[in-house]
Amino acid sequence: MTQFNPQDFLILVVDDISQNLQVIGEMLENAGYDTTFATSGQQALERVQTAQPDLILLDLMMPGMNGLQVCQKLKADPKLCEIPIIFLTASNEKEDLLQAFKLGAADYITKPFQPEEVLARIEVRLANQRLKQELEERNQQLQTEIEVRIATEEALKKTVESLHTTSRQLAEAQRIAHLGSWSWDIFTNKLTWSEETFRIFGFAPDRSEPSHTEFNELIYPDDIELFQTTTARAIADGLAYQFEFRIKRSDGQLRYFETTGEPIFNSAGQVIRLFGTVLDISDRKQAEIALRQSEQKFRKAFDHTAVGMCLVSPTGKFMQVNSSLCQMLGYSKQELLSFNFEEITYPDDINIDWKSQENLLNGEIISYHIEKRYLHKNRSIVWGLLSVSLVRDNREQPLYFVTQIQDITPLKNTAAELLLAKEAAVTASQAKSVFLANMSHELRTPLNAILGFAQLLSRDSNLNDQQKENIAIIGRSGEHLLNLINDILDISKIEAGHTDLNETEFDLKEMLWEIEEMFLLKADSKCLELKFDFAADVPQFIRSDRLKLRQVLINLLSNAIKFTNKGTVTMQVKVDSSSPSITNTSRLVFVVDDTGVGIAPEEINSIFNPFVQTQAGIVSGQGTGLGLAISRKYVQLLGGDIKVNSQIGQGTTFQFDIQATAIEKTFIKPQQNNRRVIALAPNQPRYRILVVDDKESNRQLLVQLLLGMDFEVRQAINGKDAIQVWENFQPHLIWMDMRMPVMDGYEATKEIKAKAQQKWACEESGSAGKGVSKSAAENLHNASPTSQPPATKTIIIALTASVFKEQKPIMLSAGCDDIVCKPIQESVIFEKLAEHLGVEFVYEEDQILRQANSYQSINISALKTLPHSWLEQLEEASLTLEEETIYNLIEQIESQETALAHALRTYAENFEYQKIVSAIAAAKSSNFSQQEGSNSGSQINNQPSQPKISREWVANMKQAIDIADLDAMNALVNILRNENIVMAQLIQYYLTKLDYEKIINLIVDN
């Protein structure tokens, strides 16, 4: 009987009084039942059509259609009549209750309700209903089994009758041959004989069988070793056997017997019994008759079967062939009988055939099955499926091989065509991926100009707010497009086989914490609970591909939050202790679970295909359908696999595992602070830079950026032009595009490096200038070591839009010293210049710090002398970031307090409104008035700081800035207003200018 579980049952409660529904509903839900409600008889009839309940609680007295009428309609419906109905009544009228039971009611409950009584009656009825259903199902199952058994017996009877006619002569021969059967239980040592076996061995059929030991004593002494060895081998190897032996019967006759045996196995694969037959072959005449009859039947089957058959001598000579084999190979019988099988076997398949025949001859196997190729008479190839056995004489000497050959050439041809089709599909898929990668390369090239010039324009201090916002929009849109292209490139690289692991050592738990911080804001914005659960044995430091693992987790968590509107999103990390592993290697299991909309069963098998979205994803209008495809490929690269389990309306669980190596605590290189370069550091030489690119926009981007930093810059439009400029200009560093007409970057780099090596070799041998143009030599000779350092080695950095890792060693082998991928970032350009040339820069935050140190202090006593209205206006303007008002007020203040106005203007120009507001607050405070007499010269430069911003808030703001989510940023500013109004106003001001770098610096410094 199935265990009773209230959660398995749906109960419909029908009552026109809502209070009763509420009371019963709470009672049932507390007990664990799934409930649904109806307030009228008509509504109840509609509910049972949409979701059939397991039991109905039905109010007897209701307006309109009463309970008796509802019961009558339900019982009249064949689909619903079996649902048990318990009436709810405040009446004890026997007539009503009697009518209810006549209509089919199962029970009744009298109001007011007693919870224990209600639940007990419900459980009894549901349990009875469940037992009834199980009984009906069991009866139906038994009926089905009976019908199947009857049908089987009838079919067997017909089969036996059909076989009886065709096997009459064979049965007669067996009767004449006196064939007996036997069985030996190897654990109890008990023998079981058929009646014929008793007669064959000369015993009366009514006596009991001898034990196996007793039977061994009957065997002729010379044959006992063969008998025992053969049966022991059958038990040990689980192989069938056949041999002849002699017995001296009780009547004194020495008779010959042939026995066959076959092992019987238990469920564990262990031999528990031997079963076989025994034949008295003493009567040679009877044996010869049986043999002739058997030979005739064999010949008939041999000649007329549709399968090719042949008898082959142990030396490989055809002894007999049938017409089907002749037709298959195109030879006549006479031609085939003149051949050895090697002569019509495809050369590469001869050895396997000989080897299998050798195993047969040695007794290692009793038959073999192989596929091999024959040569047709027209020299075409015929594929055959061979089944070969060996016939031996009564002395176990080999007579001939019996071979059956089935022509499988059409199957092989079909398989070959399918293989070609598959290879063509794979080739097409890889070609598609290469095409997508090339297209993405072409897309990244104009993006280089778009993003690069947007960065360049953003450096212009003369831009107004609208222009800055427009440039920021260009940058964000370009970054979004770049992310989409990168997704396409990722899947293209995976499908084209160009994606490899890049394992590093990193802090796993720190990465998981960062991801948690990243998604807290998104979860909070949807009122979702985000849970991260790490098992205690999860290692903190591991070696794996951090970027790929992080991308998979971000993809899964992003989807979970996106498609969950209420409830919880949970990520668990644990160690799979059941999986065997080598030292320090763990199999980590990651589980992302949500209570979202779920995935339909028919969509489960396709969600990991590229560009495929679920219906929920299509409705949301978000994403490209690449995230899960990339995630599965990355997980497989990481040594695991990803699984999904989902139910519509209940949620989805993604689980994947990876192989990772646990390491000891190590130094993790911190992320570099992306400070903005604003100028070259003073007292540095002027470096010569050559920009080589066939695209003018790309050249101009780098040229303008480098000229703005006061580098000496030249440009070339292709590799050939670059060599000429290099010879005359002798640059310290070359930015070399790798794909150009006339001469590409690879060839140009090789030639420049070769010429440079030749030049320096000449200089070392005292032949300066040899192999280099005269102008170049003069340029080097006249260069001032303080203004222009000698280019003792030209650094060449490749510029490429290629995303395939295989291209990197090719570029480096051509002579490139480094590689930068397009679209270029100005920060990367400056980092490479610093790395390879030792260039030093002035960064924006350094400049701000110097300016801050040079600020004049705000004299609070001077502030106190200003009109109260000026202070109020200046405070309000500083809080609301009204620049025009602030500067107008400072001009008014300058007429009275020149030093104070200069200090205020310095803070305003550097957006230090917080300091201005703090100074005004100090000037207006009563505490300051009390201290004024003793400290009239009070100054404010570093005012008492506002409350610290929480770490979680900072992480959420960084996440919002990373993805350029303005809505999230504004929401965070609103939260901050309750804790730090001044900081909130400052961040709001930078948001209006889309100056994210200042926001980052501001919140990090706080």
N, C-alpha and C positions, 0 to 999 in steps of 0.2 A: 504494500500500500504506500502511495506517495505521501510524504510528510506534509502535514497541514501547515500552510503558510499564508496568513491573511493577505500578504502583498500580491498573491497570485489571483485574487478575486476582485471583481468589479461589482459593486452593489448600487442599484438604482433605488433612491428614496423618493416616494411620491406622496406629497402632502400639500394641501392648499394653504397651510399656515406656515409662514416663513420661520417662526420661532421654533416650531417642531423640527423643521428641516435643519436648522442650525444646531439644535441640541443633538439630534441623531447623527448629523454629519460629524460633529466634534467627537462624539462617542466612537464612531466607526474609524475615523482617521487616527484617533489615539490608539485604537487597537491595531492599526496598520493596514486597514482595508482601503482600497481605491474606490472612491464614491462619485456618483453623479446624481443630479437632482432634477425633479420635475414638480411644478406647482399645480398641474392639472392632469386629468386623464388623457386629454388629447396630446399634451406635451410629452407625457410618458410614452405613448404609442410612437411618437416621432423619435424619441431618444433611443428606444430599443432597436429601431431600424438602422441608426447610424453606428451605434456601439452596443452590441448585445451583452447585457449584464449576466453575471452568474447567479444573482438572486435579486428579488424585488421586494422592498418593504412598501406596502400599498395601503394608503389610508382608505378606510371603508366608506366614510361619509365625506364627499366632496361635492361642491356645486357643479352643475353641468353634468359631466359624465362621472358617476360615482365609481367606487372601487370595484363593485360587482360587475359593472359593465366593462370596465377596463380588463378585469380578469377574464371575462367571457371572450373578449376579442383576442386576448393573448393566447388563450387555450385553443382557440379556433384556428390559429396560424401554425401549420406544421413545423415551421422553422423556430417558433418561439414557445411552443406548448410545453417543452421540457423544463423551462425556467421555473424554479421553485418560487412561490409567492407566499409571503407572510403578511397577513392583514394587520393593520394598526387600527384599533377601535377603542372608543370610550364607552361603547355599549356592550352589554352582556345579553342582548337579545338573541335567544337561541335560534330564532327563525333566520336572522341575518347570518349568523355564523354557520348554520346548517346549509343555507344557500351558498355561502362562500366555499364550504368544503365540497358541495356538489359540483361547483364549477371547477374545482381542481386546486383549491388553496392547500398549501402544505402545512400551515400553522397560523396562529394568530397571537398577537401581543396586545394586552389591555393597557390603555393609558390610565394613570401616568406611568412612564416607563421606568423600569428598574434596570440600570446598565448591565448588571450581571445576568439578568434574565434575557435581555435582548441579545447580548453577545453569545450566551450559551445556546439560545435557540438558533441563532444565525449559524454558529459553528456546526451544530448538529445537522442542520439542513444542507449546508455546503459540503460537509463531510459525506453525508449520505449521497448527495448528488455526485460527488467526486467518485465514490465507490460504485455508484450505478453506472457512471460513464466508463470507469475502468473495466467493470464487468462486461458492459456492452462491447467495449473495444476488444477484450480478451475473447469473448464469444465470436466476434467477427473474425479475429485472428485465427481462432481454432477452425472456424468454418472455412476460411481461406486455405488453411493448411490441409484440411480434409479434402477440399476440392482439388488442391494441387496434388495431393497424394493419390487421389483417385485417378486424376488425369495422367499422373506419372505411371501408375500401375497399368492403366489402359494402354498407354504408349509402349510401356515395356512389354506388355502382353502381345501387342501387335508386332513389336520388333522381334520378340522371341519366335512368334509364329512365322514371320518373314524369313528369319534366319534358319528356322528349322528345315525348310524345304531345301535351301542351298547347302546346308551343312549336314544333310542326312548321311551321305557317304563317309564324311569325315568322322561323324559320331559313331558310325558303324565300325570304322577302322579303329577308333579309340577303344570301343568295346572289345573288339577282337584283340587289340594290343594290350588289354588289361592295364590301363593307366590308373594309378592310384595317387592320392594326395595325402599330404602329411603336414603337421605343424609342430614346432618345437619351441616351447617357452624357455628361454635361456636363463630366466631367474628362478623358476620352480623346477627346471630340468624335466618338465613333463612333456611327453610326446602325445600327439593326437593324430590318429590314423582314420582314413576313410575305410569303408567296408572292403573296397577292392584292395586296399593296401594290406589288410589282414590276409586276404586270400593270396595276394602276390607273395607275401613272406611266409605263407604256409601256416598261418594261425587261424583258429576258429574265430569268426566275427564276434561271438558273444563273450569272448574273454577280454580282460582289460589290457590296455596298451602297456608295453614294457617301458621302464624308465630309459632315459637316454643312455645311461651307463650300461644297462642290460642290453640295449640294442647294439652298442659298440662291441659287446662280447660276441655278437653274432657275425660280425664282419670278418671276412677272411683276413688272416694275419698280415699278408702281403699288402693289403689295401687299407689297413687301419690308419697308417700315417697320412696317406693321401686324403682319406675321409676327414681326419681331424684337422689337418693343415688347411684344407679348403674351407671347411665351415668356420674355423677360427679367423681366417682372412676375411670371410664374408661379414662376420660380426665386427671385426676391427675397422674394415674399410667401408662397410655399408654397401657392398657390391653384390650383384647377383652372380650365380655360378652354375656350372653344369659339369658333371663328371660321371664316370662309370665305376662300379665296384661290384664285388662278389659277396654272396652270403651262402653259408651252408645251412639249409633249412632243417627243421626238426625231423623231416622225413629222410634226411641224409643227402638230399640233392644239393649240388653246388650250382647255383644259378647266377646269371649276370643281370645286373640292373643298371638302369640309367636314371639318374636323379637330377633334378634342377631345383635350385633354391633361390629365394629372394628375401632380403631383410625387410622387416616391418619396424617402423620407427614410432616412438612416442612423440608428443608435442615438443619435447626438448631436443629432438633430433637424435635420440639415443636408440640403438637397435635393441628391441625387446623380444623379438620373435623371428624365427626363420620359417618361411612357408614355401612348400614346393611340391613337386610331383615325383612319382617313382614309376618306372616302366620296366616290366620284365621283358628283357630282350633275348631271353634264352632260346626261344623258339625262332630260329633264323628264318624259317619259311614264312611264318606269320609276319615277321619283321620285314621281309622282302616284299610281301604283298602290300603291306602298309606303306612301305617306301615308294613302290611303284604308283600307288594311288596318289600319294602325296606329290610325287614328281609330276604326274599328269596335271593335277590341279595347279601346281606351281608353274608348269609350262603354259597352261592356259592363261593364268594371270600374268605371266611374264610377257607373253606375246601380244596380249590385247590391252594391256594397261596404257593409259595416255602419257605416263611418265617414262622417260628413257631408262632402260635397264640393261645391265650387262654383267657378265661374269668375267673376272679378270684373274689370271694366274698370279701366284706370288711373285713371278718375274716381270709382271706388267703386261703380259700378252692377253689380248681379247680372246676369250674362249666362246662366249655366246653374246649376241646383241639382239635387241628387239627392234621392231620396225619404227617405233617412236624415236629411238636414238638415231637411227639412220636418217629419218626425216629431219631431225633436229640439226644434224651435222652435215647433211647433204651427200653422204656416202652410201653405197650399197652395203649389204651385209658382208659380201665377199671382200670388199675393200677394207672394211673395218676389222674383219677377222685376220687380215694380213698385217695389221698395225700393232705396235706396242702403244700403250696409252700416252707415252711421252711424245710420240710423233704428232699427235693432234692437240697437245696441251700447250697453252701459251707459255713461252720459256720462263717467265718470272714466277709461274705458279707450280712448276714441277717439284721444287724442293719441299714445299709444304705438303704436297700429296704423298711423296715418298716418306717423309717423316711420320705422317699419320699412319701410313700402312705399316711402317716399322714398329710403331707403338702397338698396333693390332697384333702383329706377328709375335711380339714379345709378351703379349698377354697383359699389357699395362692398361688397355682399354678394351671394351667389347664392341665399340662402334665409334664412328666419328662423323661429324657434319661440318663441311666447309663450303665456301664459295670459291669457285675457280673459273678460269677462262679457257675455252676450247677454241681451236682454229677451225672454222667452217671450210668446206671444200673450196669455196670462193675466196678464202683467206680473210673473211670478216671474222670478228670476235663474237663468240657465243658465251654468255655468262650462264653457268650452271650451279645449282645448289645440290651438293652431293650428300647422300647418306650411304655410308659404307660399313659393312660388317664382314666378318671372316667366318668361313665355314671350315671346320676341322673334321678329321676322321675320328674313329673311336679311340685312336691312340694319341689324339690331340695334335696330330700333324696337320698343317694348313693345306687345304685343298684349293680354295679359290675365294676371291672377294666378290660379294654381292653388292652391286652398286646401283642406286637409284639416282637419276639425274633429272632435276626439274629446271626447265628453261626459264631463267629470270632476266633474260636480256631486256624485255620491255620495262621491267621494274628498274633495272640499272640505268637505262636510258632516261627514264623519267627522273630518277634521283640526280643524274648528272645535269639534266636541264634545270632542276630545282637549285642545285648548287651554283650553277652559272647565274641563275636569276638572283640568288642570294648575294653572290659576289658583286653582281651588277648593282644591286640595291645598296650594298655597303659602299661601293665606289661612288655611287650617286650621292649617298648621304655625306660621305667625306668631301666630295666635290662641292656639295651645297654648303658645307661648313667652311671650306676654303673660300668659296664665293662670298659668304657672309663676312668672313674675316677681312677679305679684300675690300668689300664694300664699307665695312666699319673703318678700315684704314683710310679710305677716301673721305669718310665722314669726319674722322678725327682731325684731318688736315685743316679744313676750314674752321673747325672748332678751336684749333690752336690759335688762329687769328682772332676769333670772337672772344674767347676767354682771355687771351693774352692782352689784347688792346683794351678790354674792359678793366683788367688789372692796371694797365698803364694809365688809362684815363683817370682811374680812381686816385692816382697819386697827385693829380692836379689840385692844388689848394685853392684855386680860383673858382671852382665849381660852386654853383648855388645848390640849395637843398634838393630841388626838383631834378637837377642834372645828376646829383649823387644817387638819388633814388632810382632814376632811370638806368644808370650804369649798374647799380646793384641788381636790378631786375634782370638785366642782360646776363650778369654773372650767374645768378641763381638759375635762370632758364638754361643757360649753357651747361651748368653743372648737372642739372636734371637730365638733359639730353645725353650728356656724357655717361651718366649712370645707366641709362637705358642701353646705350651702345655697349657699355662694359658688360651688361647682362648678356647681350647677344654674343659678345666675344667670348664670354665664359663658356656658354653652351657650345659655341662653335669650336673652341679649343678642346673641350671635352670630347665632342663627337669626332674631331679630327685626330684625336690621340695625342694632343700637345700639352696636356695638363699633368704636372708632376707635383709630388709633395715637396714642401719647403719646410722641413722640420727645424724647430728652434726650441730652446729651453725657456719656459715662461711660468709665471705664477697663475695656476688654473683658477684658484679661488678669487684672486684679485680680478681676473678677467670676468668671472661670473658675477662678481659684485658690480663691476662697471656695467655689465649688461642689465642687471637688475635696476640700477640707478637710471639707466637709459630709458627703461620702459615704465618706470613708476608714474611719470607724468601722464603718459597715454592711458595707463590703467585708471589713474585717479580721475581723468577727464571723462571717463565712461562709467565712473562709480564701480569699477571692478576691483576685486581683491587679487593682488599679485603675490604669489607665494614662491619662495625659493627654498628648497629643502636639500641639504647636502649630507650624505651619510658621513659618519665619523671617520671611516677608513678611506675616504677619498683623498688621494695624495694632493698636497698643495702645489708642489712643483713637478711638472711633467715635461717630457720631450714629445712634441707632436707639431702638426701644422696649425699654429695659432690662428692665422687669418681664416683658413678654411673652416675650422671648428667654430670660430666666432660667427662667420657668415651663416653657417647652418643654424646655429641657435637664434640668431637675429631673425632669419627668415621664418622659423617656426613660431617664435614668440610674436612676431609682427602679425602673422596670419591669425594666431590664436586671439590676440586682442582685437584685431580687425573684425573677426566674425563672431565675437562674443559680446552680447549686449547687456547681460547681467550674470552675476555669479563670480566665478573664480577662474583664474589662469594660474596653473601651478607648473613649476619646473623642478624635477627631482634629478639628482645625480648620485649614483651609487656604483659600487664595484661588484662585478659579476664574479662571485667567489666560486661558482660552479664550473667556470670555464678554466681549463688547464692553461697555465702560463709559465713562461720562463722567468728567471730571476729578474726582479725589479720591473717586470712587465705586467700591466694590469689591463683588464678589459673593462672600460668605463661605460656605464649605461646612462643615457640621458633620456628623460621622459618629459614631454610637454603635454599637459592635459588641460582642457578647457571645458566650459559648460555652454558652449556656443551653439550655433545653428546646426552643426553636424554636416556630414557629407553623405549623399545618397549612395546606396550600395552599387548602383550601376556606374557611379563616377569613381569609385575607389580605385579600380584597375587602371584608370587613365590619368590620375592626378599628377603622376610623376613624369608624364610625357611633356616635352617642350611645347610651349605656346598653348597648353590646354588649361582651361580654367573651369572651376565648378560653376554651377548655376548661381550660387551665392556670390562668387567672384565676379561673374558677368553682370549681375544686378548691381553690385557695388560700383562697377565701372573703374576699378582700381587694379593695377598690376598688369604684368605682361604674360603671366603663365609660365615664367621661367624659374621662379624661386625654388619650387619643390624639385624640379628637374635637376637644377644645379646642386641642390642639397643632397639628393640621393647619390649623384656622381661623386660629390666630395666625400660623403660618408664611406662609399665604397673605396675611394682612394685611401681613406684613413683606416682601412682594414675592417670595416663592419658593413652593416646594412640597416635600412630604415624600414619600419613597419608602421601601419596605421590601423586604428580601430575606431569606428565612428558609428553613432546612431543619430538619425535625424531628430532634431529638437532636444537632444540630451548632451551632445558635445563630441569632442574628438580627442584622441590620444595618439600622439606620434612618439615612437620609441626608436632610438638607434644606439648602436654601440660602436666604440672605436678601440683600437689597440694603442696604448700609450705606455711610455717608459717613465716610471717614477724616478725622480732624481733628488739628490740632497739639495738643501736650500742653497741657492746660488744668487749671484748678483744679476739682477735684471736691468738691462739698460733702460733708463727712463726715456720717455718720449721727449723729443726736443721741443722747446718752446718756439712756436712760429712767430718770432718777432719780425716786425716790418723794417726793412732796410730803408733809410732815408738819405744816406750819404756815405762816401768813403771816409774812413778814419784819416785824420791828418798825418802828415809826414810819411806818406807812402809814395813809392815810385809809380809812374804812369804806365800801366800795362797795355800791350797791343793785342787786340782781339780781332779775329777774322770770322765773319759769319758767312756760311756757304749754304745756299738754298735756292732752288729754282723758282720757288713761289715768292713773289715780291712781298706779299703780306707777311709771310713768315720772317723774311729778312728784316723788314721794317720794324716788326715787333721787337726783335732782339737789338737791332741797331739803336732804336730810340731808347730802349731800356738802358743799354750800356752807355750810350752817350750821356744820358741823364745822370749817370754816376761818374762821369768824367774819365771814362776809358777812351783810348784811341782805337777807333773801330774802322775796319774796312769790310767790304762785302764782295762776294763772288756768286755767279749765277749757276755754275756747274763745277764738276770736278776739275775739268781742264783749266777753267778760269781760276780756280782756287790754287792750283799749282803755280801759275804765273804770279798771282798776288803774293803767295807765300815766299817765292824766291826774292821778291823785291821788298816785301813788308816785314818778313821774318817775325810773325806774331808769336806771342807766348802761348796763346790758346786758340784753338779753332773749334767753332761750333759747326759740325759737319752733318748736313742732311744726307741720308744714305740712298735715297731713291731720287735720281736726277737724270735728265737726258744728257746726251753727248758723252759724259763720263760720270758714272755714279760715285757715291761716297766711298765704296769699298776700294775701287781702283785708285781713286785720288789719295786715300789714306795710305795705301801701300806705297805709292810712288813718293809721297812726301816723306814718309818714314825712311824709305830707302835713300832718298837724296840727303836727308838730315844725317843719317848714319855715315854716309860718304863724306859729308862736309866736316863733321866732327873728327872723323878719322884723319882727314887731311890736315886739320888744324893741329891735332896732336903730333903729327909728323912734321910740322913746320911748314905746311903748304896751305896756309889759310887762304880761303877764297877760291880754291880749285873746285870746280864742279858747281860753283854758285855764281850768280850774275854779279857784275861789277857794282851795280847800284846796291845790291843787297849787302855786299861786303862793306861798302862805304857807310851804309846805314848802320851796320853793326859797329864800325870803327868810330863813328861820330856820336854814338849813343852815350849819353851821360849816365853813369852808374847810379846817380841819385835821382834822376828824373825818369829814366827808362832803363830798367834792368835788362841785361843781355838775355836773349832767349836761348839759354843753353840747351833747352829741350822744348820742343813744341808739343804741348798737350792737345790731343784731338779727342773731343767728346762727340759721340754719335747722337744725332737727333733722329728719332724714328717713331713712326706711328704703328709699327708692327707690334703685335701682342704675343707672338709665338716665341716661347722660351728658346727654341732651337736656333733662333736668329742671333741670340746674344753671343754664344761662342764664336760664331762666324764673324761678327763685328769685331770682337776682341782679337781674333786671330788675324784680321786684316790690319791691326795696329792701333785700333781705338783704345784709349785709356779708360774710358767710361762711357756710359750710355744713359741718355735721358729720353723718356717717352713723351710724345705729344699727346694731348695739348700740354705745353710747358707751363709751369708755375714759376713766377718770378722768384719765390723763395728758394726753389730748387736751383735755379740759375745762380743765385748768389751763394748758396751752399757749396756748389761745385767749384765756383771761383775761389772760395775760401779754402776748400779742401785741396785743390790742385796747385794753386798759385800762392796760397797763404795770404790772400787779400783780407784786410780787416775793414769792417763796416761800422757805421754808427746806426744804432737801432732806435726806433721811435720811443720805446720806453726809457732808453738811456737819456734821450733828449728831454723827455718829460721830467725825468728825475733831476737832471741838471737845472731845468727851469724851476722845478719845485724848490730846490735848494737855494735858488737865487730870489725867490719870492720875497717881497717886502712884507713885513708883519702888518697886520691890521690893528691899528691903535683903537682900542675900545673906548678910551676916553674921548678920542676925536669923534667916534660914532655917536657918543652920548650928546655931543653938541649939535648934532644935526636935528632938523625939525622932525617931530614924531611922524608926520605924514610921509616924509621921505623914507624913513626907516620901514614903515608899513608897506609902502609901494615897492621898495627894493627887496624886502623879504618875499612879498607876493610874487614879484617878477622872477626871483631866483627859484622859487618853488615851482612856478608854472613854466619856467624856461622861456620867458619872453625876452629875447635878446635885445630887441630895439628899445624896449622900456628900460632895461638894465643900463644900456650905454647912455641913453638920454639922462637918466638919473645921475650917472657918474659924471657927466659933463656939468650938471648943476652942482654937484658936490665939489668939483674941482675949483669952482670960484671961491669956496670957503676953506677947503682942506685939500691942498694940492697933493701932499704925500699920501693921504688916505685914498684919494681918487686914483692915484697911480697904482697903489696896492690892490684896490678893488678891480681895476681894469686888468691887471696881471692875472688875477684869479679867474675873471670872467673869460678872458681870451683862452685860458687853458681849461675851461669848463669845470672849474673847481667851485661850483655853486654851493656845494655842501659846506665849504669853509665860510663862505659869505653868510649863509643862513645861520651857522653856528655862532659866528661873531655877533650878528644882530641879536640873537637870542641871549647871548651873554650881556650885551649892552642893555637890554631891556629887563634883565632879571633884577629882583629886589636884592639878592645876595650881593650882586655887583655894587649896588648903591651903597650898601653898608660898608663895603671894603674900599670904596672909591677914595676915601680920605687917606688911607694908608697905602694905597697902591694905584695912584692916579695914572700911572704910566703903563697899565696892563696892556699886554700885546696878545694877539691871537694869530698863531700860524698853524700849529698842530692842535686843533681843538679836540676836546674829548670825543672819542669816536662814538658813532651810532652803534646799536646792537649788532653783534656779529650775525652774518647770514648763515643759515644752516647748510651743512654739507650736502644734504639731499636736494635743497633748493638750487644750489650751485650746479650739481650734477644734472638736474632737470633742465636748467637754463642752457648748459653746454649742449645737451642733447637737442633741444629745440633749435639752437643756433646751427648745429651740424646739419640739420635737415631743413633749415630755413623755414621753420614753422612759425609764422608771425602770430597766428592765433594763440598758440601755446605760450609764446613769449609774452604777449599782452596779458594772458591769464596769470602768468607767474608774477608780472609786475603788480597786478592788482592784489595778489596775495601778500607781496612784500610791503605794500602801502600800510598795512596794519602794524608792521614791525619796525620799518625804517623808511619813513616818508621821504627823507632827503635822497637816500640811495635810489628809491623807486622813481623819483622825479628825474634823477640824472640818467638812469637807464632808459626811461621813457624818451628822454631827449635824444639819446644816441640811437634809439630805435627809429625815431622819425627820420634820422639821417642814414639809417641802415649801416651804421658803423659798428659792426659786430666785434671788431678787434678791440675797440675801446671798452665795450661791455665785458669782454673776456678779461682784459687787464684789470678792470674795475672790481669784478667779483672775485677774481683770484687774489688780488691784493687785500681785499677785505677779509 
